[in-house]
Amino acid sequence: MDGQSESGDESEPQEPGTGGQSESHQENVLQKPELPGASEQAGGKQSRDSYVRLNASRLQMQLNTGTKLLQIVECDTGDRVREWSSNHPKVVYVDPYTGELRALRTGKAKITLTMVSGARASCVVQVQRGVVKTTALSVPKMTIKLKVGESHLLSVVRTPLTANDKMTFTSSDKKIVSVNKNGKIKAKKKGTAKITIRTAGGRKLVVKIKVKK
């Protein structure tokens, strides 16, 4: 996960409109959004009596990928996004309205969010060639109860937010609970089984599934 220098590699960066594959499809028309939500806390900067915080102060990204996961945690009621900006747009391009990031060249860039009130928050993004390894896994519940025939999609949270190493799901007893490659489980018959979540980087989490009729 070692970062590259700020100067980046020698290759020409991709144009912001076409650079890299994104975790979600890019929109043809970019519109100024209302305040996006988020779930984790990170530092921000206050401007007079206004404030804003992002869900991360540092992120890693793999070269030629994109993400919309950098989001606002907290801000003044009624405040709105003025713009997102990057101090090195040839390394990390950020859509000024949506905050979507695209990693165009290895190196480091500082992403700054400015609100209409003047409040600011920033995040340093390190772009690397290799995948971003998961350092931790978590789920809302370690034990899930289902009835026969019910399905449930496991909601797995990775740290860092941009981790993209391969993740797999396996069931200890497929006759009781099955699970697909996306983490969707289905209760087949009464009993207890364990779903093991593994990442290519070596992280593991086990969730217990209890099935009743």
SULBEL-V947617 format. One record per residue. N is the residue number from 1. RES is the residue in one small letter. PSI is psi in radians with two decimals (none if undefined). NEAR is the number of other ideal C-beta (glycine too) atoms within 8 Angstrom. Layout:
BEGIN
n->(N:N)
res->(RES:RES)
psi->(PSI:PSI)
near->(NEAR:NEAR)
END
This chain:
BEGIN
n->(1:2:3:4:5:6:7:8:9:10:11:12:13:14:15:16:17:18:19:20:21:22:23:24:25:26:27:28:29:30:31:32:33:34:35:36:37:38:39:40:41:42:43:44:45:46:47:48:49:50:51:52:53:54:55:56:57:58:59:60:61:62:63:64:65:66:67:68:69:70:71:72:73:74:75:76:77:78:79:80:81:82:83:84:85:86:87:88:89:90:91:92:93:94:95:96:97:98:99:100:101:102:103:104:105:106:107:108:109:110:111:112:113:114:115:116:117:118:119:120:121:122:123:124:125:126:127:128:129:130:131:132:133:134:135:136:137:138:139:140:141:142:143:144:145:146:147:148:149:150:151:152:153:154:155:156:157:158:159:160:161:162:163:164:165:166:167:168:169:170:171:172:173:174:175:176:177:178:179:180:181:182:183:184:185:186:187:188:189:190:191:192:193:194:195:196:197:198:199:200:201:202:203:204:205:206:207:208:209:210:211:212:213)
res->(m:d:g:q:s:e:s:g:d:e:s:e:p:q:e:p:g:t:g:g:q:s:e:s:h:q:e:n:v:l:q:k:p:e:l:p:g:a:s:e:q:a:g:g:k:q:s:r:d:s:y:v:r:l:n:a:s:r:l:q:m:q:l:n:t:g:t:k:l:l:q:i:v:e:c:d:t:g:d:r:v:r:e:w:s:s:n:h:p:k:v:v:y:v:d:p:y:t:g:e:l:r:a:l:r:t:g:k:a:k:i:t:l:t:m:v:s:g:a:r:a:s:c:v:v:q:v:q:r:g:v:v:k:t:t:a:l:s:v:p:k:m:t:i:k:l:k:v:g:e:s:h:l:l:s:v:v:r:t:p:l:t:a:n:d:k:m:t:f:t:s:s:d:k:k:i:v:s:v:n:k:n:g:k:i:k:a:k:k:k:g:t:a:k:i:t:i:r:t:a:g:g:r:k:l:v:v:k:i:k:v:k:k)
psi->(0.28:2.39:2.91:3.01:2.82:-0.45:-0.38:-3.10:-3.13:-0.27:2.65:2.40:2.74:2.63:2.48:-0.56:-0.29:0.01:2.13:2.88:2.38:2.73:-0.34:2.69:2.41:2.53:2.55:-0.60:2.13:2.14:2.60:2.13:2.87:3.06:2.16:2.76:3.03:3.03:-0.29:2.85:2.58:2.95:2.61:-3.11:2.47:2.50:1.85:-2.04:0.08:2.74:2.76:2.52:2.54:2.88:0.06:2.50:-0.27:2.46:2.65:2.56:2.56:2.49:2.42:0.51:2.92:2.84:2.61:0.30:-0.21:1.99:2.92:2.34:-0.81:2.51:3.04:2.46:2.25:-0.18:2.71:2.80:2.22:-0.92:2.75:2.52:2.77:2.39:-0.21:1.32:-0.32:-0.27:-0.98:2.02:2.38:2.30:2.20:-0.36:-0.71:-0.37:0.13:2.34:2.52:2.16:1.91:-0.42:2.55:2.50:-2.77:2.47:2.60:2.11:2.22:2.30:2.23:2.25:2.87:-0.61:-0.28:-0.20:2.55:2.66:2.67:2.83:2.30:2.16:2.19:2.13:2.25:2.82:-0.68:3.01:2.74:2.00:2.51:2.29:-0.31:2.62:2.55:2.71:2.72:-0.66:2.34:-0.30:2.23:2.31:2.26:2.79:2.69:2.26:-0.29:2.68:2.76:2.34:2.08:2.24:1.72:2.21:2.22:2.60:2.24:2.97:-0.56:0.18:2.35:0.36:2.71:2.41:2.34:2.74:2.32:2.60:2.44:-0.35:1.71:-0.32:-0.42:-0.86:2.24:2.77:2.41:-3.08:-0.29:0.01:0.27:2.13:2.66:2.23:2.14:-0.71:2.87:2.41:-2.98:2.38:2.85:2.36:2.14:2.20:2.18:2.55:2.75:-0.44:-0.01:0.09:2.57:2.51:2.40:2.25:2.28:2.33:2.13:2.14:2.28:2.82:none)
near->(7:4:11:12:8:7:4:12:6:2:5:3:10:9:6:9:4:5:13:11:5:12:7:6:4:7:6:3:4:6:5:5:8:4:9:8:6:9:6:8:6:12:7:13:10:8:10:5:4:13:12:16:13:17:14:11:8:8:12:13:15:14:12:9:14:14:12:12:8:13:11:15:12:8:11:10:3:4:12:9:14:6:8:14:9:13:6:11:9:8:17:15:11:13:9:6:11:9:13:11:14:13:16:15:12:12:14:13:13:11:15:11:14:11:16:7:8:9:16:12:14:11:13:11:16:12:19:14:6:6:7:14:10:14:8:7:13:7:12:3:6:5:8:10:7:14:8:11:5:8:8:9:8:13:6:11:8:11:10:11:12:12:13:7:11:5:11:8:13:8:13:7:8:7:6:14:15:8:12:7:5:6:11:10:16:10:15:10:8:7:8:8:12:10:15:10:16:9:16:9:9:5:10:9:10:8:13:10:16:9:16:8:4)
END
